[in-house]
Amino acid sequence: MKTALAMLILAASVPAAADSGQALDRPGNEELAPYIQCAPYARQVSGIQLFGEARTWWEQAQGRYATGSRPKPGAVMAFHPHRGMQSGHVATVSRVLDSRRVLLDHANWSPVDGRRGQVERHVLAIDASPSNDWSEVQVWYAPLGKVGTTRWPIDGFIYADGSPQIAAQTAVAPQRAKASKRFARAFADLAE
């Protein structure tokens, strides 16, 4: 019982120290950088308002944003799930260098200072597709200090060109033949 109470007190005190602006008890009083996922970072940098795992962005973008197979600054490169990356990945194109090379801004790709969930800016990505169609890329990987050897499949590019395109949609709500008696009773007093 005393151990459980001590753990509860300790757990309650950690957020208080963090909220007070005091450094938590770490070697050298260093605070760890926040862990940032690729999708929220790409949304913030590009302005593209898609949500959920990166692997869903390409499908979500259809009819809402212009999409294509050529990189443009500000576009989001949508990686298709592959091997150990089953959640996919998204990265924002910061600069087009030539027909086969771009610079990307993205999060949670390479471990930076030994930690995942960090932001990398202006890292090289190379079109590794045999047809020069950007269907596969190789991306800078910090632990190697060079472009990695894996050929990552790409769904394409989602273009940020301002606001999202609004697809014409008609939503039809199912209708009830009549309100239930229970529902009608619940609001009977309001009708008077």
C-alpha positions in Angstrom: 0.0 0.0 0.0 2.8 2.4 0.9 4.6 1.6 -2.3 1.5 2.3 -4.4 1.0 5.6 -2.6 4.6 6.6 -3.1 4.3 5.8 -6.8 1.2 7.9 -7.1 2.8 10.8 -5.4 5.8 10.6 -7.6 3.7 10.3 -10.8 1.7 13.4 -9.7 4.8 15.4 -9.1 6.4 15.0 -12.5 3.9 17.0 -14.5 4.0 19.7 -11.8 7.7 20.1 -12.3 7.4 20.1 -16.1 4.5 22.6 -16.0 6.5 24.9 -13.6 9.3 25.4 -16.2 11.8 23.5 -14.0 14.0 21.0 -15.8 13.2 17.5 -14.9 15.9 15.5 -13.1 18.1 14.4 -16.0 21.8 14.3 -16.4 22.9 17.9 -17.0 19.3 19.1 -16.4 18.7 18.6 -20.2 15.1 18.5 -21.5 14.5 16.0 -24.3 13.2 17.4 -27.6 9.6 16.5 -28.2 8.8 13.4 -30.2 7.2 14.5 -33.5 5.3 12.2 -35.9 5.6 12.8 -39.7 1.9 13.5 -40.4 1.3 16.4 -37.9 4.6 17.9 -39.0 3.8 17.6 -42.7 0.3 19.2 -42.0 1.9 22.1 -40.2 4.6 22.7 -42.8 2.4 22.3 -45.9 -0.9 23.5 -44.7 -2.6 20.4 -46.1 -5.4 19.6 -43.8 -5.4 15.8 -43.8 -5.4 13.7 -40.6 -4.7 10.1 -39.5 -1.8 7.8 -40.3 0.4 8.8 -43.3 -0.6 5.7 -45.2 -4.1 7.2 -45.5 -3.1 10.6 -46.8 -3.0 9.7 -50.5 -6.5 8.3 -50.6 -7.8 11.1 -48.4 -6.4 13.7 -50.8 -8.2 12.4 -53.8 -10.9 14.9 -54.8 -9.8 17.3 -52.0 -6.4 18.3 -53.2 -4.6 18.2 -56.6 -2.3 15.2 -56.8 0.3 14.1 -59.2 3.7 12.4 -59.9 6.0 15.5 -60.1 7.5 17.2 -57.1 6.8 20.9 -56.4 7.9 23.0 -53.4 5.3 22.8 -50.7 3.9 19.5 -52.0 3.7 16.5 -49.7 5.4 13.3 -50.9 3.2 10.4 -49.8 5.2 7.2 -49.1 3.4 3.9 -49.6 3.6 1.4 -46.7 6.6 -0.9 -47.3 8.5 -3.5 -45.2 8.8 -2.2 -41.7 7.1 1.1 -42.4 3.5 -0.1 -42.4 2.1 3.3 -41.3 3.5 5.0 -44.4 5.3 8.3 -44.3 4.8 11.8 -45.5 7.4 14.5 -46.1 7.1 18.0 -47.5 9.2 19.0 -50.5 11.2 22.1 -49.6 13.1 22.5 -52.9 13.3 20.8 -56.3 17.0 20.5 -57.3 16.5 18.9 -60.7 14.4 16.2 -62.4 15.6 13.5 -60.0 16.5 15.2 -56.8 14.6 17.1 -54.2 15.1 18.4 -50.6 12.6 17.3 -48.0 11.5 18.5 -44.6 10.1 15.7 -42.5 9.9 14.2 -39.0 10.4 10.8 -37.5 12.6 9.3 -40.3 16.2 9.2 -39.1 17.3 8.9 -35.5 18.8 12.3 -34.7 21.2 12.3 -31.7 20.1 8.7 -31.1 16.4 9.6 -30.9 13.5 9.0 -33.3 10.7 11.5 -33.7 12.9 14.4 -34.6 12.6 16.9 -37.5 15.1 16.9 -40.4 15.1 19.8 -42.8 16.5 20.0 -46.3 17.4 16.4 -46.6 18.1 14.8 -50.0 15.6 12.4 -51.7 16.5 10.9 -55.1 14.1 9.5 -57.7 15.2 5.9 -57.8 12.5 4.7 -60.2 13.7 3.2 -63.5 11.3 5.3 -65.5 12.1 8.7 -63.8 8.4 8.8 -62.6 9.0 9.3 -58.8 7.4 6.0 -58.0 10.4 5.0 -55.8 12.8 7.2 -53.8 16.0 6.8 -51.8 16.2 9.2 -48.8 19.0 10.7 -46.7 19.5 8.6 -43.6 21.4 10.4 -40.8 23.0 7.3 -39.2 24.6 6.4 -42.5 25.6 10.0 -43.3 24.3 9.5 -46.8 21.3 8.5 -48.9 20.0 5.2 -47.8 19.9 2.1 -50.1 16.2 1.2 -49.6 14.0 2.1 -52.6 10.8 3.4 -50.9 7.6 3.2 -53.0 5.8 6.5 -53.4 2.1 7.0 -54.1 2.7 10.5 -55.4 2.6 14.2 -54.4 -0.2 16.1 -52.8 -0.1 19.7 -53.9 -0.8 22.4 -51.3 -1.8 25.1 -53.9 -3.7 27.1 -51.3 -6.9 25.7 -49.8 -8.3 22.3 -50.3 -10.5 21.6 -53.3 -14.0 21.1 -52.2 -15.5 18.0 -53.8 -19.2 18.2 -54.6 -20.8 15.8 -52.2 -24.4 15.2 -51.3 -25.0 13.8 -47.8 -28.3 12.2 -47.2 -29.2 11.4 -43.6 -31.4 8.4 -43.0 -35.0 9.4 -42.1 -37.2 7.7 -39.6 -40.8 7.2 -40.4 -41.7 8.9 -37.1 -40.1 9.8 -33.8 -40.2 7.1 -31.2 -42.7 7.4 -28.3 -39.8 7.6 -25.8 -38.2 10.4 -27.8 -41.5 12.3 -28.0 -42.1 11.9 -24.2 -38.7 13.2 -23.4 -39.4 16.5 -25.2 -43.1 16.8 -24.5 -42.7 19.5 -21.9 -40.8 21.7 -24.3 -43.7 21.8 -26.8 -46.0 23.6 -24.3 
